[in-house]
Amino acid sequence: DVAKDSSSGIGPAAAAAVYMYPPECLHVTISTFHPFTKRTTDKSKQAVLMEQWRDILIHASQRPEWPSSRNNKNKLKFRICGAQIGQKAGILLWEELTGALHDIRSCISRETVSRVDSLAKVGIDANTLMIPNIVHSTFLRFHHVPMSKCEDVQAKFSNLVLPHLFSDDMFGSDLVVETDQIRMVCEWTPYMHIPCNDDHVLLEVSL
């Protein structure tokens, strides 16, 4: 595909119409504390945002409902259940088998609600918290809206990709991905993959 508008303004590396995420950078979004669409370039405000949301995650992980060995939910277990492609992105869809992801999201939501007033006092809108209603990993993004008709792209994806999703050369029918850690990260570069380094990972929490 070629894009309708090739004037990206973000350098020649981004000239291609499609950005494919490196496999090692695929991740499942648990929640978004502060979207980059509301980003600030003020360093002091950035520090406050990171400090406050980091503290919320720390205290959310200390709630009794947080998944751990004490409630037999010390691992997140993901199994592929589908994939979709749209005008902006392509995503893998997962099923989380233990219920731990639901509990983590619930703890984060409740901890945030309990701090609405204190967040407001330091200039943070608690309503920026976004919790997806799906379990997904983004594997590609379109830098621009493709010229191809969306229906045609989706039809080709359904015919050429989806039939192989559960085959042994892709995910297989029995593959379960397990982890006992979650990370709070800062997406300094919008829509790009997030390196696992100190500049991007603000906190790691074990179940």
Salt bridges, closest charged atoms under 4 A:
ASP55 OD1 - HIS59 ND1 3.50
ASP55 OD2 - ARG115 NH1 2.70
GLU65 OE1 - ARG110 NH1 2.99
GLU95 OE1 - ARG79 NH2 3.09
ASP103 OD2 - LYS73 NZ 2.73
ASP103 OD1 - HIS102 ND1 3.48
GLU111 OE1 - ARG63 NE 2.91
GLU111 OE2 - ARG115 NE 2.93
GLU178 OE1 - LYS75 NZ 3.24
GLU204 OE2 - ARG183 NE 3.02
